[in-house]
Amino acid sequence: MSNQPTPGTTSDAAPIHAESSEPRSLRIEDWLTVIVMALLALITFANVLVRYFTNSSFAWTEEISVFLMIVLALVAGSAAVARDRHIRIEFFAESGTAARRRRLAQLGALLVAVLFAALAVLSVRVVWDDYRFEETSPGIGVPQWWYSVWLPVLSLLITWRAVGLLIRRTRQPDVEFLGNDAEDNGERQP
């Protein structure tokens, strides 16, 4: 038995790119997404069972579910920014020269970074007010800052991912940008 690949299989299938346009550290966001989705499904299923058998429900499930959905949106937003899958108008983003398209991608990453950096800075004040005034959550009465502290943290994560995307797009030549864009759309450049 030989460990050498046979001709025409994995070694000849596709060229390996030296530098991928997607960061390798997205496992954090992917695992957080899986964990949060599993928790949401478990909490919702438990609440449905309790409501079906007892005609009452857990009071805390709605509060925890809303918190988890917000965390899910921010974590998925971070992964979308890192993968350059954020919302854009294709008419503008996909037309023009490669240099123009790359500059628009850089501008988009920069604007996302600025927006979420501002959101992180401003939401720190909300967390501080929740902590200082000892606000408690309406459903289960835990300190409100336990929930609100995640907004600046996850906003900083999105900012970090957007800055990383901006750096990748700045270092990337126009030809490589078009090649990565074609691969993302399912096309292969020769």
Phi, psi and chi 1 to 4 in degrees:
 res  aa     phi    psi   chi1   chi2   chi3   chi4
   1 MET       -  132.5  -59.4  -71.3  -65.2      -
   2 SER  -115.2  143.9  172.9      -      -      -
   3 ASN   -89.7    3.9  -71.0  -19.9      -      -
   4 GLN   -74.3  136.1  -61.2  -66.9  -32.7      -
   5 PRO   -69.8  145.5   23.2  -29.6      -      -
   6 THR   -76.6  151.3   58.4      -      -      -
   7 PRO   -59.4  139.1  -20.4   28.4      -      -
   8 GLY    87.7    2.5      -      -      -      -
   9 THR  -100.9 -129.2   58.2      -      -      -
  10 THR   -63.3  -37.3   57.5      -      -      -
  11 SER   -73.2  -25.8   64.8      -      -      -
  12 ASP  -100.8   -3.4  -61.9  -23.9      -      -
  13 ALA   -68.2  -52.8      -      -      -      -
  14 ALA  -147.7  145.8      -      -      -      -
  15 PRO   -69.4  145.6   22.7  -29.9      -      -
  16 ILE   -93.9  126.9  -61.6  172.4      -      -
  17 HIS   -81.6  139.4  -64.9  -72.7      -      -
  18 ALA   -66.8  -37.2      -      -      -      -
  19 GLU  -133.8  116.1 -175.6  177.4  -33.0      -
  20 SER   -78.0  152.2  175.8      -      -      -
  21 SER   -83.7   -7.0   65.4      -      -      -
  22 GLU  -107.8  133.0 -177.9  176.1  -61.2      -
  23 PRO   -67.5  149.2   21.1  -28.3      -      -
  24 ARG   -79.9  -16.4  -72.3  174.1  -85.2  161.2
  25 SER   -88.1   21.2   61.6      -      -      -
  26 LEU   -77.8    0.1  -80.5  173.0      -      -
  27 ARG   -60.6  -32.5  -69.8 -174.4 -171.1  135.9
  28 ILE   -59.4  -52.9  -62.9  166.8      -      -
  29 GLU   -65.1  -39.7  -76.9   92.2  -19.8      -
  30 ASP   -63.7  -44.7  -67.8  -17.7      -      -
  31 TRP   -68.4  -40.0  -84.5  106.7      -      -
  32 LEU   -61.3  -39.0  -80.6  173.7      -      -
  33 THR   -62.5  -45.0  -59.8      -      -      -
  34 VAL   -62.7  -45.6  168.2      -      -      -
  35 ILE   -64.7  -44.8  -69.2  167.9      -      -
  36 VAL   -65.5  -42.1  169.1      -      -      -
  37 MET   -63.2  -39.9  -73.7  -64.5  -68.5      -
  38 ALA   -64.8  -42.6      -      -      -      -
  39 LEU   -62.9  -42.5  -74.8  171.7      -      -
  40 LEU   -61.1  -45.1  -85.7  167.9      -      -
  41 ALA   -63.8  -42.4      -      -      -      -
  42 LEU   -64.9  -46.2 -174.8   67.0      -      -
  43 ILE   -63.5  -44.7  -70.9  169.5      -      -
  44 THR   -65.4  -42.5  -56.2      -      -      -
  45 PHE   -63.7  -42.5 -178.8   68.4      -      -
  46 ALA   -63.3  -41.0      -      -      -      -
  47 ASN   -66.0  -38.6 -163.9   28.1      -      -
  48 VAL   -64.9  -43.2  166.5      -      -      -
  49 LEU   -62.7  -45.4  -75.3  178.5      -      -
  50 VAL   -63.9  -42.4  167.4      -      -      -
  51 ARG   -65.4  -37.9 -170.4  179.4  -52.4  144.9
  52 TYR   -68.2  -42.3 -179.1   75.0      -      -
  53 PHE   -88.3  -22.6  -71.1  114.8      -      -
  54 THR  -121.4   -3.3   65.1      -      -      -
  55 ASN    58.1   23.8  -71.3  -28.6      -      -
  56 SER  -140.9  167.3   64.5      -      -      -
  57 SER  -132.6  166.1   64.5      -      -      -
  58 PHE   -72.0  133.0  -65.8  133.3      -      -
  59 ALA   -73.3  -27.9      -      -      -      -
  60 TRP   -82.4  -14.5   54.2  -91.5      -      -
  61 THR   -65.5  -38.3   56.7      -      -      -
  62 GLU   -66.9  -42.8 -178.2 -179.5   -4.2      -
  63 GLU   -62.9  -46.1 -174.7  173.8  -55.2      -
  64 ILE   -67.6  -39.3  -60.7  -67.0      -      -
  65 SER   -64.6  -42.2  -66.0      -      -      -
  66 VAL   -63.2  -43.8  167.8      -      -      -
  67 PHE   -60.0  -45.8  165.0   69.2      -      -
  68 LEU   -65.8  -34.6  -71.7  174.9      -      -
  69 MET   -67.6  -36.6  -76.7 -171.9  -92.5      -
  70 ILE   -67.0  -43.6  -68.1  169.5      -      -
  71 VAL   -61.3  -42.4  167.4      -      -      -
  72 LEU   -61.3  -43.3 -179.7   64.5      -      -
  73 ALA   -63.1  -41.7      -      -      -      -
  74 LEU   -71.4  -39.7  -69.3  170.1      -      -
  75 VAL   -67.7  -43.0  168.1      -      -      -
  76 ALA   -66.4  -34.5      -      -      -      -
  77 GLY   -63.6  -38.7      -      -      -      -
  78 SER   -63.7  -44.0  174.2      -      -      -
  79 ALA   -65.6  -38.3      -      -      -      -
  80 ALA   -65.1  -40.4      -      -      -      -
  81 VAL   -65.8  -45.4  167.0      -      -      -
  82 ALA   -63.1  -33.8      -      -      -      -
  83 ARG   -89.2    2.7  -70.7 -175.9  170.9  111.4
  84 ASP    58.5   46.0 -163.8   19.9      -      -
  85 ARG  -115.7   22.4  -62.8  -74.3 -174.5 -156.1
  86 HIS   -75.9  167.2   51.7   81.3      -      -
  87 ILE   -67.3  136.0  -63.3  173.0      -      -
  88 ARG  -151.2  160.3   65.9 -172.5  100.0 -138.1
  89 ILE   -92.2  112.2  -59.5  171.8      -      -
  90 GLU   -60.8  -32.5  -73.4 -174.8   20.8      -
  91 PHE   -56.5  -40.8  177.3   77.2      -      -
  92 PHE   -86.3  -41.0  -63.5  112.4      -      -
  93 ALA   -74.6  -28.7      -      -      -      -
  94 GLU  -104.8    5.4  -56.5  -62.4  -33.7      -
  95 SER  -112.0  158.1   63.3      -      -      -
  96 GLY    96.5 -173.2      -      -      -      -
  97 THR   -74.4  167.5   65.2      -      -      -
  98 ALA   -63.3  -38.3      -      -      -      -
  99 ALA   -64.1  -42.0      -      -      -      -
 100 ARG   -64.9  -42.9  178.0 -178.7  177.3  -85.1
 101 ARG   -64.0  -40.8  -67.7  170.0   63.9 -177.8
 102 ARG   -66.2  -40.4 -171.5  170.0   56.7   85.2
 103 ARG   -64.8  -38.8  -77.8 -167.4  -54.9  -89.1
 104 LEU   -65.0  -38.4  -78.1  175.3      -      -
 105 ALA   -64.2  -39.5      -      -      -      -
 106 GLN   -65.2  -43.6  -69.7  169.5  -23.1      -
 107 LEU   -62.1  -42.9  177.2   65.1      -      -
 108 GLY   -60.7  -44.2      -      -      -      -
 109 ALA   -64.8  -40.0      -      -      -      -
 110 LEU   -63.7  -44.4  177.3   65.7      -      -
 111 LEU   -65.2  -38.4  -68.2  175.4      -      -
 112 VAL   -63.4  -42.6  168.1      -      -      -
 113 ALA   -62.8  -44.0      -      -      -      -
 114 VAL   -64.7  -44.7  167.9      -      -      -
 115 LEU   -60.2  -48.5  172.5   74.8      -      -
 116 PHE   -77.0  -25.2  -80.0   97.0      -      -
 117 ALA   -66.9  -42.6      -      -      -      -
 118 ALA   -64.0  -40.5      -      -      -      -
 119 LEU   -63.1  -39.6 -175.9   61.8      -      -
 120 ALA   -64.3  -45.3      -      -      -      -
 121 VAL   -64.0  -46.1  168.4      -      -      -
 122 LEU   -69.7  -32.7  -65.9  172.6      -      -
 123 SER   -76.6  -17.1   61.5      -      -      -
 124 VAL   -61.4  -36.8  165.9      -      -      -
 125 ARG   -63.2  -39.6  176.2   65.4 -171.7 -106.3
 126 VAL   -63.0  -44.6  172.0      -      -      -
 127 VAL   -62.6  -42.9  174.2      -      -      -
 128 TRP   -63.3  -42.0  174.4 -114.1      -      -
 129 ASP   -64.9  -40.7  -75.6  -14.8      -      -
 130 ASP   -61.4  -40.0  -73.9  -15.3      -      -
 131 TYR   -72.1  -46.4  178.5   76.6      -      -
 132 ARG   -66.1  -41.9 -176.9  172.9   51.9  150.7
 133 PHE   -91.0    5.6  -64.4  121.5      -      -
 134 GLU    53.9   45.8  -61.7  177.7    2.1      -
 135 GLU   -65.4  141.6  -66.8  -76.7  -30.2      -
 136 THR  -119.5  154.6   57.9      -      -      -
 137 SER   -73.7  148.5   65.5      -      -      -
 138 PRO   -70.8  -30.9   20.8  -27.6      -      -
 139 GLY   -80.3  -50.4      -      -      -      -
 140 ILE  -122.1   -2.8   53.2  179.1      -      -
 141 GLY    76.8   20.9      -      -      -      -
 142 VAL   -82.6  161.0  -61.6      -      -      -
 143 PRO   -57.4  133.4  -25.3   34.0      -      -
 144 GLN   -64.7  -29.5 -174.4   68.9   31.0      -
 145 TRP   -66.0  -18.6   67.9  -92.6      -      -
 146 TRP   -60.0  -34.0  -71.7    4.6      -      -
 147 TYR   -85.8  -46.3  -61.5  131.6      -      -
 148 SER   -73.8  -17.8   59.5      -      -      -
 149 VAL   -66.2  -22.0   73.3      -      -      -
 150 TRP   -77.5  -19.2  -65.3  103.8      -      -
 151 LEU   -65.4  -51.1 -178.7   58.5      -      -
 152 PRO   -66.7  -34.6   16.2  -24.5      -      -
 153 VAL   -64.1  -49.9  170.1      -      -      -
 154 LEU   -72.9  -28.4  -66.1  173.8      -      -
 155 SER   -66.5  -37.6  -66.0      -      -      -
 156 LEU   -66.2  -35.4  -76.4  175.5      -      -
 157 LEU   -62.4  -44.2  176.6   63.9      -      -
 158 ILE   -65.1  -40.8  -65.3  173.0      -      -
 159 THR   -59.4  -45.5  -57.8      -      -      -
 160 TRP   -60.1  -43.9  177.1   47.8      -      -
 161 ARG   -65.7  -38.9  -68.1  -61.5 -168.3 -176.8
 162 ALA   -67.7  -39.2      -      -      -      -
 163 VAL   -65.2  -39.9  168.3      -      -      -
 164 GLY   -61.8  -41.4      -      -      -      -
 165 LEU   -64.2  -41.9  178.0   63.5      -      -
 166 LEU   -61.5  -42.6  175.7   63.4      -      -
 167 ILE   -64.4  -43.8  -68.8  169.1      -      -
 168 ARG   -62.2  -41.5  -75.1 -166.0  -44.8  -86.3
 169 ARG   -70.6  -28.4  -69.7  -60.3 -176.5 -125.3
 170 THR   -74.2  -38.7  -58.7      -      -      -
 171 ARG   -78.8  -17.0  -68.5  179.8  179.1  168.2
 172 GLN   -83.5  127.7 -167.6  173.9   31.0      -
 173 PRO   -69.0  159.5   -2.1    6.6      -      -
 174 ASP   -59.3  -40.6  -64.8  -22.6      -      -
 175 VAL   -64.8  -42.2  174.5      -      -      -
 176 GLU   -66.8  -35.8 -172.5  178.8  -38.8      -
 177 PHE   -61.2  -44.3  177.7   73.1      -      -
 178 LEU   -65.6  -37.9  -77.3  176.9      -      -
 179 GLY   -64.6  -43.4      -      -      -      -
 180 ASN   -66.4  -36.6  -74.5  -16.6      -      -
 181 ASP   -65.8  -39.5 -163.8   32.7      -      -
 182 ALA   -66.4  -39.3      -      -      -      -
 183 GLU   -65.5  -37.5  -71.2  175.2   11.8      -
 184 ASP   -64.9  -30.5  -69.9  -16.4      -      -
 185 ASN   -88.1    2.8  -68.0  -28.7      -      -
 186 GLY    90.1    4.2      -      -      -      -
 187 GLU   -95.0  156.3  -56.3  167.5    6.0      -
 188 ARG  -117.6  128.5  -82.6  -81.4  173.8 -168.9
 189 GLN   -87.5  137.4  -64.8  -71.9  -26.6      -
 190 PRO   -70.6      -   14.8  -18.1      -      -
